[in-house]
Amino acid sequence: MSDCLFCKIAAGEIPSEAVYEDDQVIVFKDIYPKAAVHLLVVPREHIESLKEMDASRDALMAHMMHLLPKLAEDQGLHNGFRTIINTGPGGGQEIFHLHIHLLGGGRLPGFG
């Protein structure tokens, strides 16, 4: 998608502070971090949101899920971490390209 910020980052058209990448995903630091560690796990394929995921993308979703603990460990989050997937405007999604927030380090605010 030509006007998608995350597609442009994945294509290398916009610089990012990447910490991991492979043929399926790119992982980079959020430019507006909400925690000491705040990474975004972004599929290279443009998928608007979690709502568009189906069985044809099971391998991609599994890859992203299995990658999260490794990324957390690599970032020194030995005591735990939080993952968030915002879906749609009502779920707080601001960039309409599926992404998983990985947050940790220090005290994270609760949900309440």
N, C-alpha and C positions, 0 to 999 in steps of 0.2 A: 504494500500500500504506500504510494508515493508521499503522502503527507503525514505519515505516522512517525512520531518521534522515535519510538523504540525500534521500528524497522530501520530507520536511518542510523541509529546507534549500532544495531546488529550488522548492518552493511558496512560500517566503518566510515560513514559519511559525516557523522557527528562524533567527536571524541568523548570517551568516557573513561572512568577509572576502573577498568576491567580487572577482576580478580580471578576469573575462570572463563574459558570458552571452549566449545567443541562444535561439532557440526550441527547440533540440535539447539543449543542454548548459548546465551551470553549472560554472565553475571557481573554486575558492576555496582559500585557504591552509589547510593542515593545522594543526589546533590542537595537535598534538604533533609538530612538525617533526623530521625526521631529517637535515636538511641546511639550509644557509643559505636555499635556496629549496626549498620543498616544497609543491607544488600538487596538488590533486585535480581531475581532469577527470571529471565525473559526468553521465551522460545524464539528462535529465528523466524519461524513461520508466523505470519500474521494471523492471530486468532483474537477476535475482539475481546472475549471474556470467558470465564469459566462456563458460562451458560452455553457457549458454542462447542464445548468439548463433547465428544461422543466416542464410541468404542473404537473408531478408526484411529484415534489418537491416544489409546491406552499406553502404548510403549513410550510416547513422549511424556505423558503425565507421570508414569512410573519412574522414568529417568530423572525428572525434576524432583520427585519426592525422595528418591534414593540419594540424590546429590545434596540435599539440604543438611543432613547430619555431618557429612564430610566438610562442607563449606563452614558450618558452625565450628567444627573442631579446628579447622585451619585458621579460623579467626580468633581462636582462644576462648571460645564460649563453652568451656568444660562443665559449667554448672547449669546449662540449659539455654534455651532460646525460644523465640516466638516466631510463628509464621502467620502471615495474613494474606488472604486473597480477597480483595475488594471486587465485587461483581455488580456492574451497572451503576447508574447514578444514585439509586437509593441505597446501594451498598458502599458508597464512598469512592467508587472508581473514578479517577480523573483522567487517566490516559487509557484509551480504549484499545489496548493490546494486552492480552493476558500477561500477568506477572505475579510473582510471589515475593512478598516482603519477608526478609529474614532479619530479625532484630534481636539484639542482646547486648550484654555488658552493662553492669550497673543495675539499678532498680528500674523496672518498667512499670508504667502505670497500669493499674488493674482495670477491669471492666466492671462497672457497677452502677 
